[in-house]
Amino acid sequence: MYLEIISPDKKLYSGEVKSVSLPGSEGSLGILNNHAPLISSLKNGVIKVIDNQQASHTFTIKGGVAEVLKNKIIILAE
């Protein structure tokens, strides 16, 4: 699945990933391949990404919005 994390200043990440954990405003979200369509607000916290090479990446955010649709995740983060 493809992930893009975009902040107001720059693109923080783009590429193929195996899983993503998000700090949803109503609780933690785990996204895997073929996830159902979703739009969620995000709260302060850490986005955890596992890429296709099993490398782990983390990004600290102050909130934002995530959209999951057809194996593509777009995160607009503060």
Buried (B, 14 or more C-beta within 10 A) or exposed (E): BEBBBBBEEEEBBEEEBBBBBBBBBEEEBEBEEEBEEBEBEBBEBEBBBBBEEEEEBEBEBEBBBBBBEEBEBBBBBE
